[in-house]
Each structure stands twice: as C-alpha cells, then as structure tokens.
C-alpha cells in the first residue's frame, strides 16, 4: 500500500529526461517516416505524438486516405507512387488490409515504428515548451503525458518539427507565414483573391454509415443544424457530383470549415461547427423524405477531431512556388517529389456559394522538392517536415498531401542521420559536395528523385558478370483478351528507343464500314507521360466485322521515350485487349476522373499560369488491360543491364530486366573474377508504382501486385543461403553468416500466369560495407 500524507508544499509531476540523437515531434506520416529513416541509419530517435495513435490525418481518428503524386490514377503521372518508407507502408497495408479498414491501418503503422529498436515512442505526449541553448539552437523540448502523468524533457542534437501546425518552430521563434501571398510576390498567377476566395483551407470531419439491416430512426442532437438551415447554407447538398447519401468517409472531404478563422487557436470552434453540419446533414438524409432506401442506414462513426489542412508554413532557405510545380523546375538539391494538383479550396468551405468545393490544376508531370525547403536559416539544428515546409500558399496546395509529406519526412530523417554521423549542420548538408551524399542514400533506400542524373550504382554488382535465364523480347502482347469499345480514346504506351518506330499489328472490330484515326504521340519532355506532341496520324479504313490492321509509321522517334499509340474515339469500333501484364507497360484512356477535377482535358480560364492539356489515365485492375498487338521489330529494352543502375521504376523506359513469359522460375547468376565476402543482398521488385494504394476506404482488387516477385531463393554453389516469400517492393535478404564466394544464383518466380518475372535492381552488401552515412 502507498499512503502519501498531506503536505503544504505543491507536488510536482514525475519528470523523466530523454536524451537521444534526433527528436521528432509529430507522429503523422511525415514524422513516422522521418523517425524510421533515421533509426534505420543507426540514430537514436524519440518520436513524440500528442494522440493515442500514429498517422495523423491518416489515422483511424481522422480516416483520410494517404495520397500523393498518383492522384487516384486521375492525372498523367505514370508510375508516380512515392518510394522508400511510405511505399513500404502502403504496400504492406494493401497486402494485409486491401479493404482499407482504418483501424487495421493504425496497426500497420504501429508495427513499422515498434519494429525499430532505435525509436523510443511517446504517444499521448503533448509538447508545451522549447528551450534554446543559443538564439538559433534548440536544446530541449518539454512535454506532458496526461495518461501516465509524466513530464518529459527531450534533449537531442537535432530536432524535426512534423507537428502539422509548426509548434516547435513557432516556440523556437522561427519565421513563418499564414495565409496567401500576394500574386505579385512570386508572380504566381493562381494566387487567390483574398477577399472573395480567402487565404486558407479549412478543416474537415468525416463520418461513416452502415446498413443496420432494419429501420433505424434518427433524432438529431440539439446542437445540429436544422434541415432548413442545411438547405439554405449547404448548397452542395443537392449536387450529385458531391453528395450521395450512401457515400462515407473521405468522399465528404468538402464538409470543410474554418478558412476564415484562426485554424490553430480557433480549432475547437471549427470542430463544433463541423459537428453541427454533419449531424444536420444526417438529419436531412434520414428525415427530409427526399432520399430513397435510407431507412436502414445508421451513423456508425463521426470523427472527434478535425483533419487539418493549413496553418503555419515556415520560411526556409528556399520557398517552393507555383512555377516550380507547373514548369517542373530542376533543383540541384532535390530530395523528394510531388505530383498532386494545385488544389485550393474556398475559405468558406461548406458554406461557400462557389459551385466548386476546390479548384485543382495539374502539372504535366511530377516536380522536384529541394532540400532547402526542409530547413530554416533561423534554427540551425531543426528540420521541417510535412505540410509546414517552406512553400508559398499556392505551392502548398500541392505539397501538403500526405504521401508527398511522407517522402519529405524520409529525406529529413536520412539528412539528420547524415548530419549526426558526419558532424554537419543541416545548412552545411545543402552544399553541392555534401547534398549528393544525401541523394545517394535516398536512392539506395528506394526513393525516386525525378530529373536527377544521380544514380546509385552498386560497386560489387558493377564488378560482377551477370547472366540471366532469358530476356523478354516483346514482339507480341497476345490477342487473348476481351474487346474494348473505343467509346473513349485509348492509347497503348510502349517504350521505344530513338529511331524508327516499329510496325504495329492490332485487331479491330467495326459495326459498319468506318474510318478509324490512329495517332502516334510522345511527351514534350521525355520524363513525362503527357502525350502532348502528335508525331503522325494514320486513318485506317475498316470494314464491318473484324479487321487485321497493320500500322506502318514513317516517323522517327527523336529520343528514348514512351510513345502513345492512340486509337481515337469511335463508338463504332472496338479493339482487342490482352490478359498479359508486363512491367513498364500500360494502356491509358482519355477519360474523366471527377475526384481530381479531371474532365478529360485541362482548360484553365484566362492566364493563371497553368497549362492546357489532355488527361490519359489507366484503368484500375481487374480492368487495365493492355492493347493486344504484334510489334515488329520486337521491343528489346528489358535487358539485364537495367539491374545495375537506378532509378528503380519506369520513366523514359521500364528500367527493368524482364524474363520471357515462359521462363518460370527465372534465374540470375552473378560471377566475380575473385571471391567476395558478402553479407546479403537487396532486390527491388515491381509493386506497380502506377497504383495509388490509398490507405483507407478505397479498397483494392489485389493484395499482392501481379508484377511482384513472389518467391526468392539465393544460392551459392549447391547451398541455399536464403529463401523467402515476398510481397514488398524492397526485398532485403541477410545471410546468417558472411559468405566468401565468386558466384551467386538468384531464383525468382511469381504466380501470375500472364506476367513475366521482372526486377528493377540488385544491391550486393559486402562484409566491409560502409554506409555513405558514416
């Protein structure tokens, strides 16, 4: 028994001092990825989160799906899912939780953090004070956990502010901004009218419904808006483009409020207003008599905390702006990328009289984010991560989304580790001779740095002679699929080397005699996948019934790139598809995706600094079939040489080795002139970077991507060193003992009968491997 007698003195909380290398404040996806990347690089990390779960807006408390450059497959950013740690998390969630249960996603994220022995996790821990040893240097953070009534003092060499609201940077005195810049400051033509449109995006609260199987009455709480108020003030309630009573969760992102208020200090008032709206909308659904088949519906869940979009943004060594996104400007210190649209929302949110709840304008491809956006000149030992990085209000409209933030978080964690191991300051790391170290490590970890000519080349692999059991010579995409109507234009993307375009044979069916237009297109930038240049047009005469069509192009392809063989819209015609799925090949459609303001073509009004172009987007599986065709001469870009270098994803070409379809299992043998002492290998497989893998609610057809290598065996002579089953992008294989050998054999397989075995890259880890970090 414990009995503590009365004392006239004031009692104090229990105090615990935590001394680590790197303190990460904020357990959203940016903070999680920063903590994991630093921990995996041998750094002791404290990860502080003020909520009972990790994930921030992605957690079960808010339930927003993670998304980034892929934009629901609704833009022209092919193979653009973010790599590295956020990819690892999304692939694992899709494998374990393809239905998108937000509670299970919590567990996936928690698993990833708890697996890292170098991370000390502090949930329910609220930061309230920052101490500085010098005016530009943080020495400690003080926080309190009301669950265990303990006060923590976190000391570290470096700190990361991933709090969403920039709490650490604010308390430390760093320069920040709130709201929109004037159009003239950066010549950003999309900068909003501050009076009519407003300067900030608001908060949203989601809700889930379910069918109870029997009638359920609903009596609204007293605080709910009345049905009359809903009709009067929520003008999208009768707009089918926004509202469907059977939708749930993120589909109600437009129930947004607070852009005219202080989104930090008035957050509670914003929450109460959103609750009033949500319960009022539900009353309208259930009791207005305007909706059919809602008798059995009941409210299953309403969020208790808002999902925040915007508050503080900090001023770094560089400020990302509209032109960086639209023009895809190059930066020598690129460490992450984005690709979400310029997505601004009217500040009045759900009460706005605007016909649109957002205004989204896309770029023709993904864009670079420089390292300088993640550090501030004001605090020399603090990194920025998440939506608070250095960006204008317009650029923030794109960079704010979670997958983009998470990619930046990994860059920050890796940068912090590099600074700790090498004694650099964050600002010194931006110097030309040092930033390459950071970029090399990010690429090694599986990150993608667009338009960067820095490659990760494994030295032991470069020394090896590589032999493979076969190489795919793509002369045919088999004629074994269904017929696809050309009620919308469709294009087959093919990786073609500079030179003469191959001859293409397809099978087309017409309901009557008709002319069919075929266009050969490429992108004006070879690293993009927007077919904005037409090289040649062919008009084909089709007879009624099936037609064997041979397309002979006279055009020379100017550079190695993806070409689009476009079969233009014709409702009288169908084209045969194929069941074969091939790494780096995809068919795309000139189609509409309203969820991301894709109406088939982007046509900006007036001069807002955004380009006009068409959208050509893929279908999700189980659709998403390639166009059946014969190709003469065959495409031969799937060679073993692709295994030696990054990037580990398709860009101008597949960048992958692929075996012949009949070659299963496939083998790769590595031989050296002299024996090497090796402790393990890493493989980079194809988990379909074109698939967004939204973390919750959306749901996915596959839990394991059909292109992915499913089984791996590594052997030396007759001895099997390691054998594993796989679903991940990055397969890390460590041998039980270091082996000395001049020969390794990799045996790879997948279960998809219609998909060749393929691989993007191999890394060999020698016994004496010295990380670039150290």
C-alpha positions in Angstrom: 0.0 0.0 0.0 1.1 3.6 -0.7 -0.1 6.4 1.5 1.3 9.9 0.9 0.3 12.3 3.7 -0.7 15.9 3.4 1.9 18.4 2.6 1.7 22.1 2.5 4.1 22.1 -0.5 3.0 21.9 -4.1 3.5 18.5 -5.6 5.2 18.1 -9.0 4.7 15.7 -11.7 7.1 12.9 -12.3 9.9 14.1 -14.6 11.9 12.0 -17.0 14.7 13.1 -19.1 15.2 11.6 -22.5 18.5 12.1 -24.3 18.7 11.0 -27.9 20.4 12.0 -31.2 17.2 13.0 -33.0 13.9 14.2 -31.6 10.9 14.0 -34.0 7.9 16.0 -32.9 4.7 14.8 -34.6 3.6 11.2 -35.4 1.8 11.8 -38.7 3.1 10.2 -41.8 5.9 12.7 -42.2 7.1 12.3 -38.7 6.8 8.5 -38.8 8.9 8.3 -42.0 11.5 10.7 -40.6 11.8 8.7 -37.4 12.1 5.3 -39.2 14.6 6.5 -41.8 16.9 8.0 -39.1 16.6 4.9 -36.9 17.5 2.6 -39.7 20.6 4.6 -40.2 21.8 3.9 -36.7 20.4 7.0 -35.0 18.7 7.1 -31.6 15.3 8.7 -32.1 12.5 9.9 -29.8 9.1 10.1 -31.7 6.6 12.3 -29.9 2.9 12.1 -30.8 0.1 14.0 -28.9 -2.6 11.5 -29.9 -3.1 7.8 -28.9 -2.3 6.5 -32.4 0.2 7.3 -35.1 -0.7 8.5 -38.6 -2.2 12.0 -38.0 -4.8 12.6 -40.7 -4.3 9.0 -42.0 -5.1 7.5 -38.6 -8.4 6.0 -37.5 -9.1 9.2 -35.6 -9.5 11.2 -38.9 -9.5 8.5 -41.7 -8.2 10.4 -44.6 -6.6 8.2 -47.2 -2.9 8.7 -48.0 -2.4 10.1 -51.5 0.2 12.0 -53.4 1.6 12.2 -57.0 -0.6 9.3 -58.3 -3.7 11.4 -57.7 -6.2 8.4 -57.7 -4.7 7.5 -61.1 -6.5 10.6 -62.4 -3.6 12.5 -63.9 -0.7 11.8 -66.3 1.8 10.9 -63.6 2.6 7.4 -64.5 4.5 5.1 -62.1 4.5 8.0 -59.6 3.7 6.4 -56.2 6.2 7.7 -53.7 9.1 5.2 -53.0 11.0 4.3 -49.9 9.4 4.0 -46.5 5.9 5.4 -47.4 5.8 2.9 -50.3 6.8 0.1 -47.8 3.9 1.1 -45.5 1.3 1.4 -48.3 2.3 -1.9 -49.9 2.2 -3.7 -46.6 -1.2 -2.2 -45.8 -2.5 -3.2 -49.2 -1.3 -6.8 -48.6 -2.8 -7.0 -45.1 -5.7 -4.7 -45.4 -6.8 -4.2 -49.0 -10.3 -3.3 -48.0 -9.0 -0.2 -46.3 -10.0 -0.7 -42.6 -8.6 2.4 -40.8 -8.2 0.6 -37.6 -6.0 -2.0 -39.3 -4.0 0.7 -40.9 -3.2 2.0 -37.4 -1.8 -1.4 -36.6 0.4 -1.4 -39.8 1.9 1.9 -39.0 2.4 1.0 -35.3 4.1 -2.3 -36.4 6.6 -0.3 -38.5 7.6 2.0 -35.7 7.8 -0.6 -32.9 10.0 -2.8 -35.1 12.7 -0.2 -34.9 14.9 -0.7 -31.9 16.3 2.8 -32.2 13.0 4.5 -31.8 11.5 5.4 -28.4 7.8 6.1 -29.0 5.9 8.5 -26.8 2.1 8.6 -27.5 -0.4 10.9 -25.8 2.5 13.2 -25.2 1.8 17.0 -25.6 4.7 19.4 -26.2 4.3 22.7 -24.5 7.8 24.2 -24.2 11.0 24.6 -26.1 14.3 25.6 -24.6 17.2 27.0 -26.6 20.9 27.0 -25.7 21.5 29.8 -28.2 19.0 32.0 -30.0 19.3 29.8 -33.1 19.7 26.4 -31.5 17.1 24.2 -29.7 18.4 22.3 -26.7 15.3 20.6 -25.4 11.6 20.1 -25.7 9.3 19.7 -22.7 6.1 17.6 -23.0 3.4 16.1 -20.7 1.6 12.8 -21.0 -1.8 13.0 -19.1 -2.2 9.2 -19.3 0.8 8.4 -17.1 1.1 11.9 -15.6 4.7 12.2 -16.6 6.6 15.3 -17.7 9.3 14.6 -20.3 12.3 16.7 -21.2 13.6 15.6 -24.6 17.2 16.5 -25.3 18.7 15.9 -28.7 21.4 17.0 -31.2 18.8 17.6 -33.9 15.0 18.2 -33.9 12.4 17.7 -36.5 9.1 19.7 -36.5 6.5 17.5 -38.1 3.7 18.7 -35.9 1.4 19.9 -38.7 0.9 23.3 -37.0 4.7 24.0 -36.7 4.6 24.1 -32.9 8.3 23.6 -32.4 9.3 26.1 -35.0 6.8 28.6 -33.6 8.0 28.2 -30.0 11.6 28.3 -31.1 11.0 31.7 -32.8 11.4 30.7 -36.5 10.0 32.9 -39.3 6.6 31.6 -40.5 3.7 32.6 -42.7 -0.1 32.0 -42.5 -2.4 32.6 -45.5 -1.8 33.5 -49.1 0.9 35.6 -50.6 0.1 38.5 -52.9 0.1 37.5 -56.6 3.0 39.9 -57.2 5.4 38.5 -54.6 6.4 35.4 -56.7 4.4 36.2 -59.8 2.1 33.3 -59.0 -0.9 33.8 -61.3 -3.0 31.2 -59.4 -2.7 33.1 -56.1 -6.3 33.5 -54.8 -8.4 36.7 -54.4 -8.1 37.1 -50.7 -11.5 38.8 -50.3 -13.7 36.5 -52.3 -11.9 33.2 -52.2 -10.0 33.6 -48.9 -6.5 32.8 -47.8 -6.6 29.4 -46.0 -8.0 25.9 -46.4 -10.3 24.7 -43.6 -10.7 21.6 -41.6 -12.9 18.5 -42.3 -14.5 15.9 -40.2 -15.6 12.6 -41.9 -18.4 10.2 -41.0 -19.1 6.6 -41.7 -22.5 5.0 -42.2 -23.7 1.4 -42.4 -26.8 -0.5 -43.2 -28.3 -1.9 -40.0 -30.5 -4.4 -41.8 -33.6 -2.9 -40.3 -35.2 0.5 -40.0 -33.2 2.9 -37.7 -34.7 6.2 -36.5 -32.6 9.3 -36.1 -33.3 12.0 -33.6 -30.8 14.8 -34.1 -28.9 16.3 -31.1 -30.0 19.8 -30.1 -26.8 21.4 -31.5 -27.3 20.0 -35.0 -28.2 22.5 -37.8 -31.8 22.2 -38.8 -32.9 20.7 -42.1 -33.9 24.2 -43.2 -30.5 25.6 -42.4 -28.8 22.8 -44.3 -30.8 23.5 -47.4 -30.2 27.2 -47.0 -26.5 27.2 -46.3 -25.0 23.9 -47.7 -25.5 24.5 -51.4 -23.9 21.2 -52.4 -26.3 19.0 -50.6 -28.4 18.6 -53.7 -25.5 18.3 -56.1 -24.9 14.7 -57.2 -21.3 15.4 -58.1 -20.7 15.9 -54.4 -23.4 14.3 -52.4 -24.7 10.7 -52.3 -26.4 9.6 -49.0 -24.6 6.2 -49.3 -21.1 7.7 -49.5 -18.9 7.8 -46.5 -15.6 9.0 -45.1 -13.3 10.9 -47.4 -16.0 11.3 -50.0 -17.3 14.1 -47.8 -14.0 16.0 -47.8 -16.0 19.1 -48.9 -17.6 19.3 -45.5 -15.0 21.8 -44.6 -14.9 24.9 -42.4 -12.5 27.3 -40.8 -10.6 29.0 -43.6 -11.8 32.4 -42.4 -10.8 31.7 -38.8 -7.6 31.1 -37.0 -7.1 27.4 -37.8 -4.9 26.9 -34.8 -6.4 28.9 -31.9 -10.0 28.5 -33.1 -9.7 24.8 -33.9 -12.2 23.8 -31.2 -14.8 26.3 -32.5 -14.2 24.9 -36.0 -14.8 21.4 -34.8 -18.1 22.3 -33.1 -19.4 23.9 -36.3 -18.4 20.8 -38.3 -20.3 18.6 -35.9 -23.4 20.9 -36.3 -23.2 20.5 -40.1 -22.6 16.7 -40.0 -25.5 15.9 -37.7 -27.6 18.3 -39.6 -26.8 16.6 -42.9 -27.6 13.3 -41.4 -30.9 14.6 -40.1 -31.6 15.8 -43.7 -30.7 12.4 -45.1 -32.9 10.5 -42.7 -35.8 12.8 -42.1 -36.3 15.1 -45.1 -38.1 12.5 -47.1 -36.0 13.3 -50.2 -33.9 10.2 -50.2 -34.9 6.6 -51.0 -33.5 3.5 -49.3 -32.1 5.3 -46.3 -34.5 3.8 -43.7 -31.9 1.1 -42.6 -28.9 3.4 -42.6 -27.3 4.5 -39.3 -24.4 6.6 -38.3 -21.5 4.2 -37.4 -18.8 6.8 -36.7 -18.2 10.6 -36.6 -14.7 12.0 -36.2 -13.9 13.6 -32.9 -11.0 15.7 -34.1 -10.9 17.6 -37.4 -8.5 16.8 -40.2 -6.4 20.0 -40.6 -5.3 21.2 -43.9 -3.5 24.5 -43.3 -2.0 26.7 -40.6 1.7 27.8 -40.4 4.3 27.4 -43.1 7.9 28.2 -42.3 10.3 30.2 -44.3 13.3 28.1 -45.4 16.4 28.5 -47.4 14.1 28.2 -50.5 10.4 28.7 -50.9 8.6 26.3 -53.3 6.3 28.2 -55.6 3.8 27.7 -58.4 6.3 27.8 -61.2 8.4 25.0 -59.6 5.4 22.8 -59.9 3.9 23.8 -63.3 7.3 24.2 -65.0 8.8 21.2 -63.2 11.9 23.3 -62.4 15.1 21.5 -61.6 17.0 21.9 -58.3 20.4 20.6 -57.6 19.4 19.6 -54.1 16.2 17.6 -54.9 15.4 15.1 -52.2 11.7 14.4 -52.7 8.9 15.0 -55.3 5.3 15.9 -55.6 2.6 15.5 -58.2 -0.7 16.3 -56.6 -2.6 19.2 -58.2 -2.6 22.8 -57.2 -5.6 22.2 -55.0 -7.0 25.3 -53.3 -10.4 25.4 -51.5 -12.6 28.4 -50.9 -12.1 29.6 -47.3 -15.8 29.5 -46.6 -15.8 25.8 -47.2 -19.1 24.0 -46.8 -20.9 27.4 -46.7 -19.2 28.7 -49.8 -21.5 29.8 -52.6 -18.9 28.7 -55.2 -20.1 25.9 -57.5 -16.8 24.0 -56.8 -15.6 22.9 -53.4 -12.0 23.1 -54.7 -10.0 24.3 -57.7 -7.5 21.8 -58.9 -4.9 22.4 -61.7 -2.5 19.7 -62.6 1.1 19.8 -64.0 2.1 17.6 -66.9 4.3 15.5 -64.6 5.9 15.3 -61.2 8.1 18.0 -59.8 11.1 18.2 -57.6 11.2 19.5 -54.0 14.6 20.8 -52.9 16.3 20.0 -49.6 16.4 23.8 -48.8 12.6 23.7 -48.2 13.1 21.4 -45.3 15.5 23.6 -43.3 15.2 27.1 -41.9 18.0 29.7 -41.6 16.6 30.7 -38.2 17.1 27.5 -36.2 20.3 25.7 -37.2 19.5 22.3 -35.7 15.9 22.0 -36.7 14.4 20.3 -39.8 10.9 20.9 -41.2 8.6 18.0 -42.4 5.0 17.7 -43.5 2.7 20.5 -44.6 4.7 23.2 -42.8 7.7 23.1 -45.2 8.9 26.2 -46.9 6.3 26.8 -49.7 4.0 29.5 -50.9 0.3 29.1 -50.3 -0.2 28.1 -53.9 2.7 25.6 -53.9 1.5 24.3 -50.5 -1.8 23.5 -52.2 0.1 20.6 -53.9 2.9 19.8 -51.5 0.6 19.4 -48.4 -0.8 16.0 -49.1 0.4 13.0 -47.0 2.4 10.8 -49.4 4.4 13.9 -50.5 4.9 14.9 -46.9 6.0 11.3 -46.0 8.6 11.3 -48.8 10.0 14.5 -47.5 10.0 13.1 -44.0 12.2 10.2 -45.1 14.6 12.8 -46.7 14.7 14.7 -43.4 15.4 11.6 -41.3 18.1 10.5 -43.6 19.6 14.0 -43.6 19.5 14.1 -39.8 21.4 10.8 -39.7 24.0 12.1 -42.1 24.5 15.2 -40.0 24.9 13.2 -36.9 27.3 10.7 -38.4 29.4 13.3 -40.2 29.1 16.3 -37.9 27.4 18.5 -40.4 24.8 21.1 -39.7 21.6 20.9 -41.8 22.6 24.0 -43.7 26.1 22.6 -44.5 24.4 19.5 -45.9 22.9 21.7 -48.6 26.4 22.4 -50.1 27.0 20.8 -53.5 29.7 18.3 -52.4 27.5 17.1 -49.5 24.0 17.0 -50.8 25.0 14.2 -53.2 25.6 12.0 -50.2 22.0 12.6 -49.0 20.7 12.0 -52.5 22.7 8.8 -52.9 21.4 7.4 -49.7 17.8 8.2 -50.6 18.1 6.5 -53.9 19.7 3.5 -52.2 16.7 3.3 -49.9 14.3 3.2 -52.9 13.4 6.9 -53.1 12.9 8.5 -56.5 14.4 11.8 -57.4 12.9 13.0 -60.7 15.1 14.7 -63.3 18.2 13.8 -61.3 21.2 12.3 -63.1 22.5 11.0 -59.8 22.3 7.2 -59.8 23.0 4.6 -57.2 25.4 2.1 -58.7 26.4 -0.9 -56.5 30.1 -1.4 -56.8 30.1 -5.2 -56.3 27.3 -5.6 -58.8 29.3 -3.5 -61.3 32.2 -5.8 -60.9 30.1 -8.9 -61.5 29.3 -10.7 -64.7 25.5 -11.0 -64.9 23.8 -13.8 -66.7 20.1 -14.3 -66.9 18.0 -17.3 -68.0 16.2 -15.1 -70.6 15.4 -11.6 -71.6 12.0 -10.5 -72.8 11.9 -9.7 -76.5 8.5 -8.1 -76.7 7.2 -9.0 -80.2 3.6 -9.7 -79.1 1.1 -8.7 -76.5 -1.1 -11.7 -77.0 -4.6 -11.5 -78.6 -6.3 -13.3 -75.7 -8.4 -10.6 -74.1 -11.8 -9.1 -74.4 -12.9 -6.4 -76.9 -12.7 -2.8 -75.7 -15.1 -0.3 -77.2 -13.5 2.9 -78.4 -16.3 5.0 -76.9 -13.3 6.8 -75.4 -9.9 7.2 -76.9 -7.3 4.6 -75.7 -3.6 4.5 -76.1 -1.0 1.8 -75.6 2.2 3.2 -74.0 5.3 1.5 -75.4 8.9 2.1 -74.5 10.7 2.8 -77.8 14.4 3.6 -78.4 15.3 6.6 -80.5 15.0 5.7 -84.2 12.4 4.1 -86.5 9.0 3.3 -84.9 8.2 -0.4 -85.1 5.3 -1.7 -87.2 2.2 -2.4 -85.1 -0.5 -5.0 -85.9 -3.8 -4.9 -84.0 -7.2 -6.4 -84.3 -10.2 -4.1 -84.6 -13.9 -4.8 -85.0 -16.4 -2.3 -86.6 -20.2 -2.4 -86.6 -20.1 -0.9 -90.1 -17.6 0.5 -92.7 -15.8 3.4 -91.0 -12.6 5.3 -90.8 -10.5 4.9 -87.7 -8.0 7.5 -86.7 -4.7 6.4 -85.0 -2.3 9.0 -83.7 1.3 8.5 -82.7 2.2 10.7 -79.8 5.0 11.4 -77.4 5.5 13.8 -74.5 7.3 17.1 -75.0 9.5 16.1 -72.0 10.8 12.5 -72.2 10.5 12.0 -68.4 6.8 13.0 -68.5 3.8 10.9 -69.7 1.5 13.5 -71.1 1.1 12.8 -74.8 1.1 16.4 -75.9 3.0 16.1 -79.2 1.5 14.3 -82.2 4.2 12.9 -84.5 1.9 11.2 -87.1 -1.7 10.5 -87.8 -3.0 7.5 -89.8 -6.6 7.0 -91.0 -7.5 3.3 -91.3 -10.4 2.1 -93.5 -12.3 -0.6 -91.5 -14.8 -3.0 -93.0 -17.8 -4.3 -91.0 -16.7 -7.1 -88.6 -13.1 -8.0 -87.5 -10.2 -6.3 -89.2 -6.5 -7.2 -89.1 -4.8 -3.8 -89.1 -1.1 -3.1 -89.7 0.1 0.3 -88.7 3.3 1.4 -90.6 4.6 4.7 -89.2 7.1 6.8 -91.1 8.1 8.9 -88.2 11.4 8.7 -86.4 11.2 8.7 -82.6 13.6 11.5 -81.5 14.7 10.2 -78.1 14.3 7.1 -76.0 10.8 7.6 -74.5 7.4 6.2 -74.1 5.3 6.5 -77.3 1.5 6.5 -77.2 -0.2 4.6 -80.0 -3.6 6.4 -79.7 -6.8 4.8 -81.1 -9.1 7.8 -81.2 -12.7 7.8 -80.0 -15.0 6.0 -82.3 -18.2 4.4 -80.9 -18.5 2.1 -84.0 -15.2 0.4 -83.3 -13.7 -2.0 -80.6 -10.2 -3.1 -80.2 -8.9 -6.4 -78.8 -7.1 -6.4 -75.5 -4.7 -8.8 -73.8 -4.5 -10.6 -70.5 -0.7 -10.1 -70.4 0.6 -7.7 -67.8 4.2 -6.5 -68.3 6.4 -4.4 -66.1 6.6 -0.9 -67.6 3.6 -1.2 -70.0 0.2 0.2 -69.5 -2.8 1.3 -71.5 -4.3 4.7 -70.9 -7.6 6.4 -71.7 -8.6 9.9 -72.5 -11.2 9.7 -69.7 -12.9 11.7 -66.9 -11.9 11.4 -63.2 -14.1 13.9 -61.4 -12.5 13.1 -58.0 -9.4 15.1 -59.1 -11.1 17.6 -61.4 -10.1 15.7 -64.5 -12.7 16.3 -67.2 -10.7 14.7 -70.0 -8.9 17.9 -70.8 -7.5 20.7 -68.5 -8.6 24.0 -69.9 -7.6 26.8 -67.4 -9.6 30.0 -67.6 -7.6 33.0 -68.5 -3.9 33.4 -67.6 -3.5 31.6 -64.3 0.0 30.2 -65.0 -1.3 26.7 -65.7 -1.0 24.7 -69.0 -3.9 23.2 -71.0 -3.5 19.5 -71.9 -5.4 16.2 -72.2 -5.6 13.6 -69.5 -4.7 10.0 -70.5 -5.2 7.7 -67.5 -5.2 4.0 -66.8 -8.0 1.8 -65.5 -7.7 0.0 -62.2 -7.4 -3.7 -62.1 -9.3 -6.0 -62.7 -9.6 -3.8 -65.8 -6.5 -2.1 -67.1 -5.8 -4.5 -69.9 -3.0 -3.8 -72.5 -4.0 -3.5 -76.1 -3.2 -6.7 -77.9 -0.7 -6.2 -80.7 2.2 -7.6 -82.6 5.4 -5.4 -82.7 8.0 -5.6 -85.4 10.8 -5.4 -84.7 10.4 -6.5 -81.1 11.0 -4.2 -78.1 14.3 -5.1 -76.5 14.7 -2.7 -73.6 14.3 -5.4 -70.8 17.9 -6.3 -70.7 20.0 -7.5 -67.7 21.9 -4.2 -67.8 18.9 -2.5 -66.2 19.7 -4.3 -63.0 22.9 -2.4 -62.5 21.6 1.1 -62.0 18.8 3.2 -60.5 16.1 4.5 -60.8 14.1 1.5 -59.7 10.9 2.4 -61.6 9.8 3.1 -65.2 10.5 6.7 -66.5 11.6 7.0 -70.1 11.7 3.2 -70.3 10.8 0.4 -67.9 14.3 0.4 -66.3 13.7 -3.3 -65.5 15.0 -6.7 -66.5 12.2 -9.0 -67.5 12.3 -12.6 -68.4 10.5 -14.4 -71.2 6.9 -15.2 -70.1 7.6 -19.0 -70.4 10.7 -18.7 -68.3 9.5 -19.5 -64.8 11.2 -19.7 -62.4 13.7 -17.3 -63.8 17.4 -17.1 -62.7 20.1 -14.5 -62.4 23.7 -15.6 -61.8 26.4 -13.3 -60.6 30.1 -14.2 -61.0 33.2 -12.4 -59.9 36.8 -12.8 -61.0 37.9 -13.1 -57.4 35.8 -14.2 -54.3 33.9 -11.6 -52.4 32.8 -11.6 -48.8 29.1 -10.9 -48.9 26.6 -10.5 -46.0 23.4 -10.0 -48.0 21.6 -8.6 -51.0 18.6 -6.2 -51.7 16.3 -6.6 -54.6 13.8 -4.0 -56.0 10.7 -5.6 -57.4 7.7 -4.2 -59.3 4.8 -3.5 -57.0 3.1 -1.4 -59.6 4.1 2.2 -58.9 1.1 3.3 -61.0 -1.3 2.0 -58.4 -2.1 4.7 -55.7 -2.7 2.2 -52.9 -5.0 4.6 -51.0 -4.6 3.6 -47.3 -8.2 3.5 -46.2 -11.7 3.1 -47.5 -11.0 2.9 -51.2 -10.3 -0.8 -51.4 -8.1 -2.6 -53.9 -8.5 -5.6 -56.2 -5.1 -7.2 -55.5 -3.4 -7.6 -52.2 -0.2 -8.7 -53.9 0.7 -6.8 -57.1 0.8 -9.2 -60.1 4.2 -7.9 -61.4 5.9 -8.5 -58.0 8.4 -11.3 -57.5 6.7 -13.6 -55.0 9.5 -16.1 -54.2 13.2 -15.6 -54.0 16.0 -18.1 -53.4 19.7 -17.1 -53.2 22.2 -20.0 -53.5 25.9 -20.3 -53.6 27.1 -23.5 -55.4 24.7 -26.1 -54.2 23.9 -24.4 -50.9 20.7 -22.4 -50.5 21.7 -19.3 -48.5 18.2 -17.8 -48.0 14.7 -18.4 -49.3 11.7 -16.2 -48.8 8.2 -15.3 -50.0 7.6 -11.7 -50.8 5.0 -9.0 -51.5 7.2 -5.9 -50.9 9.0 -3.5 -53.3 12.3 -3.8 -51.5 13.4 -7.3 -50.6 16.3 -7.2 -48.0 18.0 -10.6 -47.6 20.7 -11.0 -44.9 22.7 -14.2 -44.8 23.0 -16.0 -41.4 26.8 -15.8 -41.8 29.1 -13.8 -44.1 29.9 -15.9 -47.2 33.0 -15.8 -49.3 32.2 -16.6 -52.9 32.7 -15.7 -56.6 29.2 -17.0 -57.5 25.6 -16.3 -56.5 22.4 -17.6 -58.1 19.1 -15.9 -57.7 15.9 -17.9 -58.5 12.8 -15.8 -58.9 9.2 -16.5 -59.5 5.7 -15.1 -59.5 2.3 -16.9 -59.6 0.7 -14.6 -62.3 0.5 -16.9 -65.3 0.2 -13.9 -67.7 3.0 -11.8 -66.2 6.8 -12.2 -66.8 9.2 -12.3 -63.9 10.9 -8.9 -63.7 13.2 -6.9 -61.4 14.3 -3.3 -61.3 17.6 -3.6 -59.4 20.0 -5.5 -57.2 22.3 -4.3 -54.4 25.1 -6.5 -53.0 26.2 -5.9 -49.5 29.8 -6.7 -48.7 31.1 -7.6 -45.3 33.1 -4.4 -45.1 30.2 -2.3 -46.4 30.5 1.3 -45.1 27.3 3.2 -45.3 27.6 6.5 -47.1 26.1 8.0 -43.9 29.0 7.1 -41.7 
